[in-house]
Amino acid sequence: MRRYLWPSFWLPFVVLVVILGFLWQAGVHRWPYLLPPLGDVWSSLHTNLHYLLTNAWGTLREALLGLAIGLVVAVALAVVVSEVPLARRAIMPVAVILNVTPLVAIAPALVVAFGFGITPKLVITALICFFPILINTSVGLRSVPLEVLQVYRTVHASRLEVLWHLRAPSSLPYVFAALQIVFPLSVIGAVVAEMSAPGITLGLGNVIQQAAQHNNLALTWAAIALLALMGAVLLFVVTVVQRRVLRWHQSTASV
């Protein structure tokens, strides 16, 4: 934690934020219908704080639940495709098709199928998070040192023992790399789901849509700023957990 207090750690970020703030204020006069003054954004955030936090909780709940569903399904399928080559040839093309499918286009069908509740949002968020986890985990499960694998085979270790004691630990750096992508991505997925699959649930996506319809730029950017903060906090949390869990790995040896 002392490292985070050093000016060399936080000063470059602060300087960049100040520069971006000046550029924003300069852009306010050039694009008044796109960028509101930062003071107005802060005032809107302070005035509507309870309203924004209530909807932020709705977006966070959708993001984490959808991420959890995508994580469980993707890890389970990654184990299958890494252990069964036939399953890999069958599942991976379908996964690629799902990854390139424009989910916004199928969102209305999901609303028809699952109603106006939270379920369509969870499905869209899970699908957005699914592919990076599947690819990284399956690669990690197969990226084991050949020499160590031969040792396990020499002592006649079962496939389950090899999976649990060798492949799973070796895949953890890949899994955390995927989580660093999908944790912030889950917030984006939840907002996309809220905008493309209308319903009665709370969410910052709904706040942004309603504020934009009423030309309330300050509230729109206040919601966007809250989303950015949410994604940054989630990324920070998963990074801290990664450094705790992977102390033994060379990727965190210099941290």
Phi, psi and omega in degrees: 000332179298329181300324181291343181270348180290136178303329180296340179273311188260341184295317178301321178295316180297317179298317179296319179297318179297317179297315179298324178297317177295319178296321178299311182297327176291325179286341179300318181285334182275322181234070184294339180268005178240318185242113174279160176301145181299328177298321178293322178296315179297319179297318178294321178296318180290319183290321184255027187300314181296316178299316181291318180294323177298315178288329177297323177297321177297317178293318180297320179297314178297319182296313184288320178293315178297320177297318180298318178296312179298323180295312181298312181294317183293318180294319179298315179291327178297320177297317181296312184289335178280336182263334185237103181302324179297319178295324179298317180292336179272320189275319187299319176299321178294320179297321178296319179298317177297323183292325182267358179286127177291104186295334178298328182288328182265358181301316178300324178295324178293324177296318178297321184284321189245357178090187186264013181275209185277341187302312179301325179295319180294320180297314181295315179298317179297319180294323179294323182275345190294311191294313179300323179292317181299312183295309183296318182292318180295321176294317180296322179294332180267350182266070178247147178300128183298323181297317179293321178297322178294325177296316179298320179291328180296322180271011176059043175290142179287166180297324178293320178293319177297318180297314187284318187266341183239302186292316181298310176299322180293334182275347185302316177301324178290320179296315180292328174298319177293321181294326177296335176277312192276340177297306173295326180295331179295326177294316177299317179299319179295320179292317177300319179296319180295325181281328185261340179240084186298151180189191184261001183283157178285163177165148179290337174298318177295322179298315181296317179298312182294320179293322179293322178295329179264011178057037178263083184296323182298315179291323178301311181287332175296318177294320178296319178297321178294322176296318178298318178296319179298313179297321180294320179294317178298319178296320179296318181297312182293329177292318178296316178297319179300315181293330177287316186285322186257039176301329184281345187271149183294338180293338179246008184293329183265003183276000000 
